[in-house]
Amino acid sequence: GFVVNVHLLNAQEMDTICNLEEADDNSFLKIFPNPTKGTFQIVYGSATSCPPAGWGGIIIVNIINSKGETVYTEAILKFEGEYDQTIDLSGFEKGTYTIQVVAGKRKKTRREILE
């Protein structure tokens, strides 16, 4: 609740200063190795001082299986420009997984194949 609302107000003030396209284009999401036998790395970063609209310093990482079920979710409350996490899906069924990183109103997705 309340914390996010405070952050959103701050982000809206920043939106007026920042070029929104710049905020969008300067973030990246890398997933490797792909395909994987189980363990893979998620690297997400933002190379801009202009945050996306609705940004509150929080990013949410979701991993969704082929049935649309979320099998992993993590909220990073103090995102400092780069997120680097090793994920182990070796206990999960093989198939295609969607890795989703949500920052404010921006969403980046990648597919990971578990063999």
N, C-alpha and C positions, 0 to 999 in steps of 0.2 A: 502494500500500500502506500503509505505516506512518503516514504523515502523516494520511491520511483517518481511520484508526482513532483516532488521538489526538483529532482534531476531533469524531468521533462521540461519544466519551466526554464531551467538554465540552458538546455539544449535549444529551445526555441529562440532564446536570445542569440545564441551562437549562429543559428540558421540564417539570421538576417545579415551576418557578416560574411558567411561562407558561401562559396559556390557549391551547390548541391551535387552537380555532376562530378566535381573533384572529389567530394566525399565518397561517392559511389565507386569511382574508378580506381581509387588508391587502396582498396582492400583486396586481399587475396586469400584463397583457400587451396591448400595443397594436401593431397591424400597419397601416401605411398607406403610400402609398395602396393601396386594394384595390377593384377589381382593379388590376394594374400591367402596364406594358409591359415591365418588367424590373427596375427599381430600386425598392426599397421599404425602409422603415425598421422595425426591431424595437425597441420600447421595453419593457423589463421593469423593474419596480421593486417594492420592498417598503417599506411605510410603517410597519413595526412593528419594535420592538427584540426581539420574540420570534421567533426563527427557527423554521422548520418542523422536524418530527421528522427526525432523520438529517442535519440541516444541517451542513455542514462548511466554510462560507464559499465553497463551489464551486457554480456553476451550469453546466449544460450546455445548449447551444442546438443543436437538430437541425432540419434542414429535410429533409423526406421527400417524395419525388414520389409520383404516383398508383400506381406499381408497388410502393411500399413500400421503395424504395431511398433510403438517406440520401445526399443530394447535397451537404450542407454540415453540418459539425459543428464546434463550438467549445466549449472548456472555459474558463470564467473562474474562475481559481483564487483571486483576491482580490476577491470581489464586494463592492462598497461601498454597496449599496442601490439603485443604478440601472445598468442596462445599456442602451446606446443605440448601435445599429449599423445602418449602411446596407449592404444586401445587393444584389448585382447578379445576377439570374438571366437576363439577356437572352440568354445563350448556351444556355439550357436549353429543352427542348420545352415548348410551351404546355400548360396544364392546371392542376389544383388541387394545391397543395403544402400540406403540414401543417407548421406551425412549432410546435416543441415546446420548452418550457423546463422543465428538470428541476432542482429544488432539494430535496435530501434525498429524502423520500418523496413530495413534492408534485410534481405535473406539471400544467402549464398548456399547452393547445394552442389554436391558431387556424388557420384555413384562409386561404390566400392564393391568389388566382386570377391566373395569368400569361396574358396575352392575346397 
